[in-house]
Amino acid sequence: MLVKAGGKNTRAWENYTLYDDGYFYAFFNVKHDNQPGFVLDIYRSQDGVNWNVYARNLLPLETAHAGFGIHKYGDYFVYHPTCSSATEQVHFKTFISDDLLNWEDKNITVTFDERYYISRWDELVVYEENDQYYGIIATIVKDEYSLPGCGFLT
């Protein structure tokens, strides 16, 4: 999706929407023209129809790709951008925030298990059941294990 932000073209990729404390929050990974990597933009709505900018240009990461995941863990929002660099394979980084404006890098990197996956990791969807967290990822699974498409993390 191509959107205008501050008079400039930006490219908004996958989004996630969460409901918390009376508000819907829509999270977008955004790539501005001539900018390496992606940033996080957040919009907020009380009714899910009328949206306002909550924050823009958060967490600029030169190594970030379009895919990401975001979920709630207790009182914290947890953001997992997909990243890679010349020295690191594709991986998820982990940031937390209690206000969606200030983010702390937890220095946790989740890499794919080369026994089961090839190289692509995108779009982490996290859900909780019985105090256990599970992640579904878009990936390329090795032929001997499954069809390409989704991977599973605990």
N, CA, C and O atoms as a GROMACS GRO file, in nm:
protein
  616
    1MET      N    1   0.084  -0.115   0.000
    1MET     CA    2   0.000   0.000   0.000
    1MET      C    3   0.090   0.123   0.000
    1MET      O    4   0.185   0.129   0.078
    2LEU      N    5   0.062   0.220  -0.084
    2LEU     CA    6   0.136   0.345  -0.091
    2LEU      C    7   0.055   0.451  -0.019
    2LEU      O    8  -0.061   0.473  -0.052
    3VAL      N    9   0.115   0.516   0.080
    3VAL     CA   10   0.044   0.619   0.157
    3VAL      C   11   0.128   0.746   0.159
    3VAL      O   12   0.248   0.743   0.135
    4LYS      N   13   0.064   0.857   0.188
    4LYS     CA   14   0.134   0.984   0.203
    4LYS      C   15   0.155   1.009   0.352
    4LYS      O   16   0.062   0.999   0.431
    5ALA      N   17   0.278   1.042   0.388
    5ALA     CA   18   0.310   1.077   0.527
    5ALA      C   19   0.404   1.196   0.522
    5ALA      O   20   0.517   1.184   0.474
    6GLY      N   21   0.360   1.309   0.572
    6GLY     CA   22   0.443   1.428   0.570
    6GLY      C   23   0.475   1.475   0.429
    6GLY      O   24   0.581   1.533   0.405
    7GLY      N   25   0.383   1.450   0.334
    7GLY     CA   26   0.403   1.493   0.197
    7GLY      C   27   0.491   1.401   0.115
    7GLY      O   28   0.511   1.426  -0.004
    8LYS      N   29   0.542   1.295   0.174
    8LYS     CA   30   0.629   1.202   0.104
    8LYS      C   31   0.561   1.067   0.089
    8LYS      O   32   0.478   1.028   0.171
    9ASN      N   33   0.598   0.997  -0.017
    9ASN     CA   34   0.545   0.862  -0.036
    9ASN      C   35   0.610   0.766   0.062
    9ASN      O   36   0.731   0.772   0.085
   10THR      N   37   0.530   0.681   0.119
   10THR     CA   38   0.582   0.573   0.204
   10THR      C   39   0.515   0.444   0.159
   10THR      O   40   0.407   0.447   0.102
   11ARG      N   41   0.580   0.335   0.186
   11ARG     CA   42   0.523   0.204   0.154
   11ARG      C   43   0.492   0.134   0.286
   11ARG      O   44   0.582   0.106   0.364
   12ALA      N   45   0.364   0.108   0.309
   12ALA     CA   46   0.321   0.039   0.430
   12ALA      C   47   0.298  -0.107   0.396
   12ALA      O   48   0.224  -0.140   0.304
   13TRP      N   49   0.362  -0.194   0.471
   13TRP     CA   50   0.351  -0.337   0.448
   13TRP      C   51   0.260  -0.395   0.555
   13TRP      O   52   0.180  -0.323   0.613
   14GLU      N   53   0.272  -0.522   0.581
   14GLU     CA   54   0.185  -0.593   0.674
   14GLU      C   55   0.140  -0.505   0.790
   14GLU      O   56   0.213  -0.416   0.835
   15ASN      N   57   0.020  -0.531   0.837
   15ASN     CA   58  -0.023  -0.462   0.957
   15ASN      C   59  -0.076  -0.563   1.058
   15ASN      O   60  -0.117  -0.673   1.022
   16TYR      N   61  -0.073  -0.523   1.181
   16TYR     CA   62  -0.135  -0.598   1.290
   16TYR      C   63  -0.222  -0.501   1.366
   16TYR      O   64  -0.186  -0.384   1.382
   17THR      N   65  -0.336  -0.546   1.413
   17THR     CA   66  -0.424  -0.463   1.492
   17THR      C   67  -0.450  -0.533   1.624
   17THR      O   68  -0.483  -0.652   1.627
   18LEU      N   69  -0.436  -0.460   1.732
   18LEU     CA   70  -0.462  -0.511   1.867
   18LEU      C   71  -0.562  -0.419   1.936
   18LEU      O   72  -0.569  -0.299   1.906
   19TYR      N   73  -0.640  -0.475   2.026
   19TYR     CA   74  -0.732  -0.397   2.109
   19TYR      C   75  -0.678  -0.397   2.250
   19TYR      O   76  -0.650  -0.503   2.307
   20ASP      N   77  -0.665  -0.277   2.309
   20ASP     CA   78  -0.611  -0.267   2.444
   20ASP      C   79  -0.667  -0.145   2.514
   20ASP      O   80  -0.660  -0.034   2.462
   21ASP      N   81  -0.722  -0.164   2.632
   21ASP     CA   82  -0.765  -0.056   2.720
   21ASP      C   83  -0.855   0.045   2.648
   21ASP      O   84  -0.837   0.166   2.662
   22GLY      N   85  -0.953  -0.006   2.572
   22GLY     CA   86  -1.052   0.080   2.507
   22GLY      C   87  -1.013   0.134   2.372
   22GLY      O   88  -1.088   0.213   2.314
   23TYR      N   89  -0.899   0.094   2.318
   23TYR     CA   90  -0.854   0.143   2.188
   23TYR      C   91  -0.810   0.029   2.098
   23TYR      O   92  -0.758  -0.073   2.144
   24PHE      N   93  -0.833   0.048   1.968
   24PHE     CA   94  -0.772  -0.036   1.866
   24PHE      C   95  -0.641   0.031   1.827
   24PHE      O   96  -0.635   0.154   1.813
   25TYR      N   97  -0.536  -0.047   1.810
   25TYR     CA   98  -0.407   0.002   1.762
   25TYR      C   99  -0.372  -0.074   1.635
   25TYR      O  100  -0.371  -0.197   1.634
   26ALA      N  101  -0.342  -0.001   1.530
   26ALA     CA  102  -0.298  -0.061   1.404
   26ALA      C  103  -0.150  -0.030   1.386
   26ALA      O  104  -0.109   0.086   1.390
   27PHE      N  105  -0.071  -0.135   1.368
   27PHE     CA  106   0.074  -0.124   1.355
   27PHE      C  107   0.112  -0.152   1.211
   27PHE      O  108   0.065  -0.249   1.151
   28PHE      N  109   0.196  -0.066   1.154
   28PHE     CA  110   0.242  -0.083   1.016
   28PHE      C  111   0.393  -0.077   1.011
   28PHE      O  112   0.454   0.009   1.074
   29ASN      N  113   0.454  -0.168   0.936
   29ASN     CA  114   0.594  -0.158   0.900
   29ASN      C  115   0.599  -0.069   0.777
   29ASN      O  116   0.533  -0.098   0.677
   30VAL      N  117   0.676   0.039   0.782
   30VAL     CA  118   0.674   0.139   0.677
   30VAL      C  119   0.814   0.162   0.623
   30VAL      O  120   0.912   0.168   0.698
   31LYS      N  121   0.822   0.173   0.491
   31LYS     CA  122   0.948   0.206   0.425
   31LYS      C  123   0.929   0.338   0.352
   31LYS      O  124   0.849   0.348   0.259
   32HIS      N  125   1.002   0.439   0.395
   32HIS     CA  126   0.998   0.568   0.328
   32HIS      C  127   1.087   0.563   0.205
   32HIS      O  128   1.186   0.490   0.203
   33ASP      N  129   1.052   0.640   0.102
   33ASP     CA  130   1.136   0.646  -0.018
   33ASP      C  131   1.278   0.683   0.021
   33ASP      O  132   1.301   0.769   0.105
   34ASN      N  133   1.374   0.616  -0.042
   34ASN     CA  134   1.517   0.643  -0.022
   34ASN      C  135   1.563   0.621   0.123
   34ASN      O  136   1.660   0.685   0.166
   35GLN      N  137   1.498   0.535   0.196
   35GLN     CA  138   1.538   0.505   0.333
   35GLN      C  139   1.570   0.357   0.343
   35GLN      O  140   1.489   0.275   0.300
   36PRO      N  141   1.686   0.321   0.398
   36PRO     CA  142   1.711   0.178   0.418
   36PRO      C  143   1.626   0.125   0.532
   36PRO      O  144   1.596   0.197   0.627
   37GLY      N  145   1.587   0.001   0.524
   37GLY     CA  146   1.511  -0.061   0.632
   37GLY      C  147   1.371  -0.006   0.648
   37GLY      O  148   1.318   0.062   0.560
   38PHE      N  149   1.311  -0.038   0.763
   38PHE     CA  150   1.172  -0.004   0.792
   38PHE      C  151   1.162   0.064   0.927
   38PHE      O  152   1.251   0.054   1.011
   39VAL      N  153   1.050   0.134   0.946
   39VAL     CA  154   1.015   0.194   1.075
   39VAL      C  155   0.877   0.143   1.113
   39VAL      O  156   0.807   0.082   1.032
   40LEU      N  157   0.837   0.168   1.236
   40LEU     CA  158   0.706   0.128   1.284
   40LEU      C  159   0.618   0.251   1.299
   40LEU      O  160   0.656   0.346   1.367
   41ASP      N  161   0.500   0.251   1.234
   41ASP     CA  162   0.399   0.354   1.251
   41ASP      C  163   0.279   0.293   1.323
   41ASP      O  164   0.244   0.177   1.299
   42ILE      N  165   0.216   0.371   1.411
   42ILE     CA  166   0.102   0.322   1.489
   42ILE      C  167  -0.014   0.421   1.475
   42ILE      O  168   0.004   0.542   1.487
   43TYR      N  169  -0.132   0.366   1.449
   43TYR     CA  170  -0.255   0.444   1.443
   43TYR      C  171  -0.348   0.395   1.554
   43TYR      O  172  -0.340   0.279   1.595
   44ARG      N  173  -0.437   0.484   1.603
   44ARG     CA  174  -0.525   0.448   1.715
   44ARG      C  175  -0.669   0.489   1.685
   44ARG      O  176  -0.694   0.591   1.620
   45SER      N  177  -0.763   0.406   1.733
   45SER     CA  178  -0.905   0.432   1.711
   45SER      C  179  -0.986   0.379   1.829
   45SER      O  180  -0.953   0.275   1.885
   46GLN      N  181  -1.091   0.451   1.866
   46GLN     CA  182  -1.182   0.400   1.969
   46GLN      C  183  -1.291   0.314   1.909
   46GLN      O  184  -1.345   0.227   1.977
   47ASP      N  185  -1.326   0.337   1.782
   47ASP     CA  186  -1.437   0.264   1.722
   47ASP      C  187  -1.395   0.168   1.611
   47ASP      O  188  -1.478   0.094   1.558
   48GLY      N  189  -1.268   0.166   1.574
   48GLY     CA  190  -1.221   0.078   1.468
   48GLY      C  191  -1.251   0.129   1.328
   48GLY      O  192  -1.220   0.063   1.230
   49VAL      N  193  -1.312   0.249   1.319
   49VAL     CA  194  -1.345   0.309   1.190
   49VAL      C  195  -1.266   0.438   1.168
   49VAL      O  196  -1.208   0.458   1.061
   50ASN      N  197  -1.264   0.524   1.268
   50ASN     CA  198  -1.195   0.653   1.260
   50ASN      C  199  -1.059   0.641   1.328
   50ASN      O  200  -1.051   0.611   1.447
   51TRP      N  201  -0.954   0.666   1.252
   51TRP     CA  202  -0.818   0.643   1.300
   51TRP      C  203  -0.738   0.773   1.303
   51TRP      O  204  -0.756   0.860   1.218
   52ASN      N  205  -0.650   0.784   1.403
   52ASN     CA  206  -0.558   0.896   1.415
   52ASN      C  207  -0.416   0.842   1.430
   52ASN      O  208  -0.395   0.732   1.481
   53VAL      N  209  -0.320   0.921   1.384
   53VAL     CA  210  -0.180   0.883   1.402
   53VAL      C  211  -0.149   0.884   1.552
   53VAL      O  212  -0.177   0.982   1.621
   54TYR      N  213  -0.093   0.776   1.601
   54TYR     CA  214  -0.050   0.768   1.741
   54TYR      C  215   0.100   0.793   1.750
   54TYR      O  216   0.146   0.865   1.838
   55ALA      N  217   0.177   0.733   1.658
   55ALA     CA  218   0.323   0.752   1.654
   55ALA      C  219   0.375   0.716   1.516
   55ALA      O  220   0.320   0.628   1.449
   56ARG      N  221   0.481   0.784   1.475
   56ARG     CA  222   0.543   0.756   1.345
   56ARG      C  223   0.693   0.743   1.360
   56ARG      O  224   0.755   0.799   1.451
   57ASN      N  225   0.750   0.667   1.270
   57ASN     CA  226   0.895   0.656   1.255
   57ASN      C  227   0.964   0.600   1.381
   57ASN      O  228   1.074   0.643   1.416
   58LEU      N  229   0.898   0.506   1.446
   58LEU     CA  230   0.958   0.443   1.564
   58LEU      C  231   1.054   0.332   1.521
   58LEU      O  232   1.032   0.266   1.420
   59LEU      N  233   1.158   0.313   1.597
   59LEU     CA  234   1.253   0.202   1.580
   59LEU      C  235   1.307   0.190   1.437
   59LEU      O  236   1.290   0.085   1.375
   60PRO      N  237   1.371   0.292   1.385
   60PRO     CA  238   1.430   0.277   1.252
   60PRO      C  239   1.541   0.173   1.255
   60PRO      O  240   1.640   0.187   1.328
   61LEU      N  241   1.525   0.069   1.175
   61LEU     CA  242   1.622  -0.039   1.170
   61LEU      C  243   1.666  -0.060   1.026
   61LEU      O  244   1.587  -0.104   0.943
   62GLU      N  245   1.791  -0.028   0.996
   62GLU     CA  246   1.841  -0.043   0.860
   62GLU      C  247   1.835  -0.186   0.811
   62GLU      O  248   1.826  -0.210   0.690
   63THR      N  249   1.839  -0.282   0.902
   63THR     CA  250   1.841  -0.423   0.863
   63THR      C  251   1.702  -0.486   0.859
   63THR      O  252   1.688  -0.605   0.832
   64ALA      N  253   1.597  -0.405   0.886
   64ALA     CA  254   1.461  -0.461   0.894
   64ALA      C  255   1.403  -0.489   0.756
   64ALA      O  256   1.430  -0.417   0.660
   65HIS      N  257   1.324  -0.596   0.749
   65HIS     CA  258   1.247  -0.634   0.630
   65HIS      C  259   1.103  -0.591   0.653
   65HIS      O  260   1.071  -0.526   0.752
   66ALA      N  261   1.016  -0.629   0.560
   66ALA     CA  262   0.876  -0.592   0.570
   66ALA      C  263   0.801  -0.671   0.677
   66ALA      O  264   0.709  -0.617   0.739
   67GLY      N  265   0.835  -0.794   0.701
   67GLY     CA  266   0.759  -0.878   0.793
   67GLY      C  267   0.788  -0.847   0.939
   67GLY      O  268   0.900  -0.809   0.974
   68PHE      N  269   0.686  -0.863   1.024
   68PHE     CA  270   0.703  -0.841   1.168
   68PHE      C  271   0.589  -0.908   1.243
   68PHE      O  272   0.496  -0.962   1.183
   69GLY      N  273   0.598  -0.904   1.373
   69GLY     CA  274   0.491  -0.952   1.459
   69GLY      C  275   0.482  -0.861   1.580
   69GLY      O  276   0.580  -0.799   1.620
   70ILE      N  277   0.362  -0.853   1.638
   70ILE     CA  278   0.345  -0.774   1.760
   70ILE      C  279   0.238  -0.842   1.844
   70ILE      O  280   0.139  -0.892   1.791
   71HIS      N  281   0.258  -0.845   1.974
   71HIS     CA  282   0.160  -0.907   2.062
   71HIS      C  283   0.172  -0.846   2.200
   71HIS      O  284   0.263  -0.768   2.227
   72LYS      N  285   0.081  -0.880   2.286
   72LYS     CA  286   0.078  -0.832   2.424
   72LYS      C  287   0.132  -0.943   2.515
   72LYS      O  288   0.094  -1.059   2.500
   73TYR      N  289   0.217  -0.908   2.609
   73TYR     CA  290   0.269  -1.000   2.708
   73TYR      C  291   0.256  -0.929   2.843
   73TYR      O  292   0.337  -0.842   2.875
   74GLY      N  293   0.156  -0.966   2.922
   74GLY     CA  294   0.130  -0.896   3.048
   74GLY      C  295   0.097  -0.750   3.021
   74GLY      O  296   0.005  -0.720   2.945
   75ASP      N  297   0.173  -0.661   3.081
   75ASP     CA  298   0.152  -0.517   3.062
   75ASP      C  299   0.231  -0.460   2.945
   75ASP      O  300   0.228  -0.340   2.921
   76TYR      N  301   0.303  -0.544   2.873
   76TYR     CA  302   0.393  -0.497   2.768
   76TYR      C  303   0.346  -0.536   2.629
   76TYR      O  304   0.286  -0.642   2.608
   77PHE      N  305   0.375  -0.447   2.534
   77PHE     CA  306   0.365  -0.480   2.394
   77PHE      C  307   0.501  -0.533   2.351
   77PHE      O  308   0.604  -0.480   2.392
   78VAL      N  309   0.501  -0.637   2.270
   78VAL     CA  310   0.627  -0.696   2.224
   78VAL      C  311   0.627  -0.689   2.071
   78VAL      O  312   0.534  -0.736   2.005
   79TYR      N  313   0.733  -0.631   2.017
   79TYR     CA  314   0.748  -0.611   1.873
   79TYR      C  315   0.864  -0.696   1.824
   79TYR      O  316   0.973  -0.692   1.880
   80HIS      N  317   0.840  -0.773   1.716
   80HIS     CA  318   0.940  -0.861   1.658
   80HIS      C  319   0.960  -0.826   1.510
   80HIS      O  320   0.894  -0.885   1.425
   81PRO      N  321   1.050  -0.731   1.477
   81PRO     CA  322   1.076  -0.705   1.336
   81PRO      C  323   1.164  -0.815   1.276
   81PRO      O  324   1.252  -0.870   1.344
   82THR      N  325   1.140  -0.846   1.149
   82THR     CA  326   1.227  -0.938   1.076
   82THR      C  327   1.348  -0.860   1.027
   82THR      O  328   1.332  -0.755   0.966
   83CYS      N  329   1.467  -0.911   1.054
   83CYS     CA  330   1.590  -0.840   1.017
   83CYS      C  331   1.689  -0.937   0.953
   83CYS      O  332   1.675  -1.059   0.964
   84SER      N  333   1.788  -0.881   0.888
   84SER     CA  334   1.904  -0.957   0.841
   84SER      C  335   2.013  -0.858   0.807
   84SER      O  336   1.989  -0.739   0.792
   85SER      N  337   2.132  -0.909   0.793
   85SER     CA  338   2.245  -0.825   0.753
   85SER      C  339   2.345  -0.914   0.681
   85SER      O  340   2.324  -1.034   0.666
   86ALA      N  341   2.454  -0.855   0.638
   86ALA     CA  342   2.556  -0.932   0.567
   86ALA      C  343   2.618  -1.039   0.656
   86ALA      O  344   2.667  -1.141   0.606
   87THR      N  345   2.616  -1.017   0.787
   87THR     CA  346   2.679  -1.112   0.879
   87THR      C  347   2.581  -1.201   0.954
   87THR      O  348   2.622  -1.300   1.015
   88GLU      N  349   2.452  -1.168   0.950
   88GLU     CA  350   2.352  -1.247   1.022
   88GLU      C  351   2.245  -1.298   0.928
   88GLU      O  352   2.204  -1.228   0.835
   89GLN      N  353   2.200  -1.421   0.951
   89GLN     CA  354   2.089  -1.477   0.874
   89GLN      C  355   1.959  -1.406   0.912
   89GLN      O  356   1.958  -1.325   1.005
   90VAL      N  357   1.853  -1.436   0.843
   90VAL     CA  358   1.724  -1.376   0.875
   90VAL      C  359   1.684  -1.415   1.017
   90VAL      O  360   1.698  -1.531   1.057
   91HIS      N  361   1.636  -1.318   1.093
   91HIS     CA  362   1.603  -1.342   1.234
   91HIS      C  363   1.500  -1.240   1.280
   91HIS      O  364   1.475  -1.140   1.213
   92PHE      N  365   1.440  -1.267   1.395
   92PHE     CA  366   1.352  -1.170   1.461
   92PHE      C  367   1.428  -1.107   1.576
   92PHE      O  368   1.494  -1.176   1.653
   93LYS      N  369   1.419  -0.973   1.588
   93LYS     CA  370   1.468  -0.904   1.705
   93LYS      C  371   1.349  -0.888   1.800
   93LYS      O  372   1.235  -0.914   1.760
   94THR      N  373   1.372  -0.847   1.924
   94THR     CA  374   1.265  -0.834   2.021
   94THR      C  375   1.277  -0.702   2.096
   94THR      O  376   1.380  -0.671   2.156
   95PHE      N  377   1.169  -0.623   2.090
   95PHE     CA  378   1.159  -0.496   2.161
   95PHE      C  379   1.033  -0.500   2.247
   95PHE      O  380   0.934  -0.562   2.209
   96ILE      N  381   1.036  -0.432   2.364
   96ILE     CA  382   0.917  -0.423   2.448
   96ILE      C  383   0.886  -0.277   2.481
   96ILE      O  384   0.975  -0.192   2.482
   97SER      N  385   0.757  -0.250   2.509
   97SER     CA  386   0.713  -0.116   2.545
   97SER      C  387   0.588  -0.127   2.632
   97SER      O  388   0.505  -0.215   2.612
   98ASP      N  389   0.576  -0.037   2.729
   98ASP     CA  390   0.452  -0.032   2.807
   98ASP      C  391   0.363   0.086   2.765
   98ASP      O  392   0.252   0.100   2.815
   99ASP      N  393   0.413   0.172   2.673
   99ASP     CA  394   0.334   0.286   2.629
   99ASP      C  395   0.327   0.301   2.476
   99ASP      O  396   0.265   0.395   2.427
  100LEU      N  397   0.388   0.211   2.403
  100LEU     CA  398   0.393   0.211   2.257
  100LEU      C  399   0.477   0.324   2.198
  100LEU      O  400   0.488   0.334   2.076
  101LEU      N  401   0.534   0.408   2.280
  101LEU     CA  402   0.616   0.518   2.232
  101LEU      C  403   0.764   0.497   2.260
  101LEU      O  404   0.850   0.533   2.179
  102ASN      N  405   0.794   0.438   2.373
  102ASN     CA  406   0.932   0.412   2.414
  102ASN      C  407   0.956   0.262   2.412
  102ASN      O  408   0.886   0.186   2.477
  103TRP      N  409   1.056   0.222   2.336
  103TRP     CA  410   1.082   0.079   2.315
  103TRP      C  411   1.220   0.043   2.365
  103TRP      O  412   1.317   0.117   2.346
  104GLU      N  413   1.228  -0.071   2.430
  104GLU     CA  414   1.355  -0.123   2.482
  104GLU      C  415   1.396  -0.246   2.402
  104GLU      O  416   1.318  -0.340   2.386
  105ASP      N  417   1.518  -0.244   2.351
  105ASP     CA  418   1.573  -0.359   2.281
  105ASP      C  419   1.611  -0.463   2.386
  105ASP      O  420   1.698  -0.438   2.470
  106LYS      N  421   1.547  -0.579   2.382
  106LYS     CA  422   1.573  -0.683   2.481
  106LYS      C  423   1.694  -0.769   2.444
  106LYS      O  424   1.728  -0.863   2.516
  107ASN      N  425   1.760  -0.736   2.333
  107ASN     CA  426   1.877  -0.813   2.288
  107ASN      C  427   1.847  -0.962   2.279
  107ASN      O  428   1.931  -1.046   2.312
  108ILE      N  429   1.727  -0.993   2.235
  108ILE     CA  430   1.686  -1.132   2.211
  108ILE      C  431   1.670  -1.147   2.060
  108ILE      O  432   1.593  -1.074   1.998
  109THR      N  433   1.742  -1.240   2.004
  109THR     CA  434   1.733  -1.268   1.861
  109THR      C  435   1.685  -1.410   1.843
  109THR      O  436   1.741  -1.504   1.900
  110VAL      N  437   1.580  -1.426   1.764
  110VAL     CA  438   1.527  -1.558   1.735
  110VAL      C  439   1.564  -1.593   1.592
  110VAL      O  440   1.520  -1.526   1.498
  111THR      N  441   1.645  -1.696   1.576
  111THR     CA  442   1.686  -1.739   1.443
  111THR      C  443   1.616  -1.870   1.409
  111THR      O  444   1.567  -1.940   1.496
  112PHE      N  445   1.614  -1.900   1.281
  112PHE     CA  446   1.546  -2.022   1.240
  112PHE      C  447   1.636  -2.143   1.263
  112PHE      O  448   1.759  -2.133   1.261
  113ASP      N  449   1.573  -2.254   1.286
  113ASP     CA  450   1.643  -2.380   1.308
  113ASP      C  451   1.672  -2.442   1.172
  113ASP      O  452   1.580  -2.486   1.102
  114GLU      N  453   1.799  -2.444   1.133
  114GLU     CA  454   1.838  -2.490   1.001
  114GLU      C  455   1.805  -2.637   0.976
  114GLU      O  456   1.812  -2.684   0.862
  115ARG      N  457   1.770  -2.712   1.081
  115ARG     CA  458   1.730  -2.851   1.060
  115ARG      C  459   1.596  -2.860   0.989
  115ARG      O  460   1.570  -2.956   0.916
  116TYR      N  461   1.510  -2.759   1.008
  116TYR     CA  462   1.373  -2.764   0.956
  116TYR      C  463   1.340  -2.658   0.851
  116TYR      O  464   1.254  -2.679   0.766
  117TYR      N  465   1.409  -2.544   0.857
  117TYR     CA  466   1.373  -2.431   0.772
  117TYR      C  467   1.488  -2.393   0.680
  117TYR      O  468   1.605  -2.420   0.708
  118ILE      N  469   1.452  -2.330   0.567
  118ILE     CA  470   1.554  -2.281   0.476
  118ILE      C  471   1.594  -2.142   0.525
  118ILE      O  472   1.663  -2.133   0.627
  119SER      N  473   1.555  -2.032   0.460
  119SER     CA  474   1.606  -1.905   0.509
  119SER      C  475   1.502  -1.798   0.536
  119SER      O  476   1.532  -1.703   0.608
  120ARG      N  477   1.385  -1.808   0.482
  120ARG     CA  478   1.290  -1.698   0.491
  120ARG      C  479   1.207  -1.706   0.620
  120ARG      O  480   1.150  -1.810   0.652
  121TRP      N  481   1.202  -1.596   0.692
  121TRP     CA  482   1.114  -1.581   0.807
  121TRP      C  483   1.044  -1.447   0.796
  121TRP      O  484   1.111  -1.345   0.779
  122ASP      N  485   0.914  -1.445   0.804
  122ASP     CA  486   0.834  -1.322   0.799
  122ASP      C  487   0.712  -1.340   0.888
  122ASP      O  488   0.682  -1.451   0.932
  123GLU      N  489   0.645  -1.230   0.914
  123GLU     CA  490   0.513  -1.228   0.975
  123GLU      C  491   0.495  -1.327   1.091
  123GLU      O  492   0.437  -1.434   1.074
  124LEU      N  493   0.545  -1.290   1.203
  124LEU     CA  494   0.530  -1.371   1.323
  124LEU      C  495   0.395  -1.340   1.388
  124LEU      O  496   0.370  -1.225   1.424
  125VAL      N  497   0.310  -1.440   1.404
  125VAL     CA  498   0.183  -1.426   1.474
  125VAL      C  499   0.196  -1.505   1.603
  125VAL      O  500   0.222  -1.626   1.600
  126VAL      N  501   0.177  -1.438   1.716
  126VAL     CA  502   0.197  -1.501   1.847
  126VAL      C  503   0.062  -1.511   1.918
  126VAL      O  504  -0.017  -1.417   1.918
  127TYR      N  505   0.039  -1.626   1.978
  127TYR     CA  506  -0.080  -1.641   2.062
  127TYR      C  507  -0.041  -1.718   2.186
  127TYR      O  508   0.060  -1.789   2.189
  128GLU      N  509  -0.124  -1.703   2.291
  128GLU     CA  510  -0.095  -1.766   2.419
  128GLU      C  511  -0.204  -1.866   2.453
  128GLU      O  512  -0.322  -1.845   2.426
  129GLU      N  513  -0.161  -1.977   2.511
  129GLU     CA  514  -0.255  -2.076   2.563
  129GLU      C  515  -0.191  -2.141   2.684
  129GLU      O  516  -0.081  -2.195   2.676
  130ASN      N  517  -0.260  -2.134   2.798
  130ASN     CA  518  -0.213  -2.196   2.923
  130ASN      C  519  -0.072  -2.150   2.959
  130ASN      O  520   0.014  -2.233   2.991
  131ASP      N  521  -0.047  -2.019   2.954
  131ASP     CA  522   0.082  -1.959   2.989
  131ASP      C  523   0.197  -2.003   2.899
  131ASP      O  524   0.313  -1.987   2.936
  132GLN      N  525   0.167  -2.058   2.784
  132GLN     CA  526   0.269  -2.094   2.685
  132GLN      C  527   0.246  -2.007   2.562
  132GLN      O  528   0.132  -1.991   2.519
  133TYR      N  529   0.352  -1.953   2.505
  133TYR     CA  530   0.340  -1.870   2.386
  133TYR      C  531   0.384  -1.949   2.264
  133TYR      O  532   0.484  -2.021   2.266
  134TYR      N  533   0.306  -1.934   2.156
  134TYR     CA  534   0.332  -2.004   2.031
  134TYR      C  535   0.345  -1.901   1.920
  134TYR      O  536   0.276  -1.799   1.921
  135GLY      N  537   0.431  -1.927   1.825
  135GLY     CA  538   0.447  -1.839   1.711
  135GLY      C  539   0.426  -1.913   1.582
  135GLY      O  540   0.481  -2.022   1.562
  136ILE      N  541   0.348  -1.854   1.494
  136ILE     CA  542   0.330  -1.908   1.359
  136ILE      C  543   0.404  -1.811   1.267
  136ILE      O  544   0.382  -1.690   1.273
  137ILE      N  545   0.491  -1.863   1.183
  137ILE     CA  546   0.572  -1.778   1.096
  137ILE      C  547   0.554  -1.818   0.951
  137ILE      O  548   0.534  -1.934   0.918
  138ALA      N  549   0.561  -1.717   0.863
  138ALA     CA  550   0.569  -1.745   0.720
  138ALA      C  551   0.714  -1.781   0.692
  138ALA      O  552   0.805  -1.705   0.726
  139THR      N  553   0.736  -1.896   0.632
  139THR     CA  554   0.872  -1.944   0.613
  139THR      C  555   0.876  -2.043   0.497
  139THR      O  556   0.774  -2.074   0.436
  140ILE      N  557   0.993  -2.092   0.470
  140ILE     CA  558   1.009  -2.202   0.374
  140ILE      C  559   1.059  -2.322   0.454
  140ILE      O  560   1.172  -2.325   0.501
  141VAL      N  561   0.971  -2.419   0.468
  141VAL     CA  562   1.004  -2.541   0.543
  141VAL      C  563   1.074  -2.637   0.447
  141VAL      O  564   1.038  -2.645   0.329
  142LYS      N  565   1.173  -2.709   0.496
  142LYS     CA  566   1.243  -2.806   0.412
  142LYS      C  567   1.144  -2.912   0.362
  142LYS      O  568   1.054  -2.954   0.435
  143ASP      N  569   1.162  -2.954   0.239
  143ASP     CA  570   1.071  -3.048   0.173
  143ASP      C  571   1.044  -3.174   0.254
  143ASP      O  572   0.933  -3.226   0.251
  144GLU      N  573   1.144  -3.225   0.325
  144GLU     CA  574   1.124  -3.350   0.398
  144GLU      C  575   1.034  -3.336   0.521
  144GLU      O  576   0.998  -3.436   0.582
  145TYR      N  577   0.998  -3.212   0.557
  145TYR     CA  578   0.914  -3.192   0.676
  145TYR      C  579   0.773  -3.144   0.644
  145TYR      O  580   0.679  -3.182   0.713
  146SER      N  581   0.757  -3.061   0.543
  146SER     CA  582   0.625  -3.007   0.516
  146SER      C  583   0.626  -2.930   0.385
  146SER      O  584   0.731  -2.911   0.323
  147LEU      N  585   0.509  -2.886   0.346
  147LEU     CA  586   0.498  -2.795   0.232
  147LEU      C  587   0.548  -2.659   0.274
  147LEU      O  588   0.539  -2.625   0.392
  148PRO      N  589   0.599  -2.579   0.181
  148PRO     CA  590   0.641  -2.442   0.219
  148PRO      C  591   0.521  -2.364   0.269
  148PRO      O  592   0.409  -2.383   0.220
  149GLY      N  593   0.543  -2.276   0.363
  149GLY     CA  594   0.434  -2.192   0.408
  149GLY      C  595   0.448  -2.145   0.550
  149GLY      O  596   0.484  -2.029   0.572
  150CYS      N  597   0.420  -2.230   0.647
  150CYS     CA  598   0.419  -2.187   0.786
  150CYS      C  599   0.512  -2.273   0.872
  150CYS      O  600   0.524  -2.394   0.852
  151GLY      N  601   0.575  -2.207   0.965
  151GLY     CA  602   0.654  -2.274   1.065
  151GLY      C  603   0.591  -2.254   1.201
  151GLY      O  604   0.494  -2.179   1.212
  152PHE      N  605   0.642  -2.320   1.304
  152PHE     CA  606   0.581  -2.318   1.436
  152PHE      C  607   0.691  -2.302   1.540
  152PHE      O  608   0.790  -2.375   1.537
  153LEU      N  609   0.673  -2.208   1.633
  153LEU     CA  610   0.768  -2.185   1.742
  153LEU      C  611   0.697  -2.197   1.874
  153LEU      O  612   0.577  -2.170   1.884
  154THR      N  613   0.769  -2.239   1.977
  154THR     CA  614   0.717  -2.231   2.114
  154THR      C  615   0.816  -2.158   2.199
  154THR      O  616   0.794  -2.140   2.319
   0.00000   0.00000   0.00000
